[in-house]
Amino acid sequence: MKREIGNEVYCGECPFFKNEDTEGYGYCNISKREWHCGDLCRFITDGMSEQETLRMLHYCQKWRRGANITMPPPTLFGLAIDNAMRIIRNLKKGQ
């Protein structure tokens, strides 16, 4: 599902992008995949899986409660909340 997002998030600006090498490739701690620092965040265009949603919300909750970690991008935080709501609605329909 592609939607209009106010703020673009690039991998190189994201706190989840770790271990960047000299070529600009690094590892996303949420998707558990390798990306380039200049790539637009995949979550904005392709969405998040349930596991990625859980990882994102867990990180955001730790940050919100005062852990000494970098603030998550608000755009990704909002996408994770939207996806979690969608997952919960689908679970409720399946009952």
PyMOL commands that set and color helices and strands:
alter all, ss='L'
color gray80, all
select helices_A, chain A and resi 11-13+42-46+50-64+74-93
alter helices_A, ss='H'
color red, helices_A
select strands_A, chain A and resi 17-18+25-28+33-36
alter strands_A, ss='S'
color yellow, strands_A
deselect
rebuild
show_as cartoon
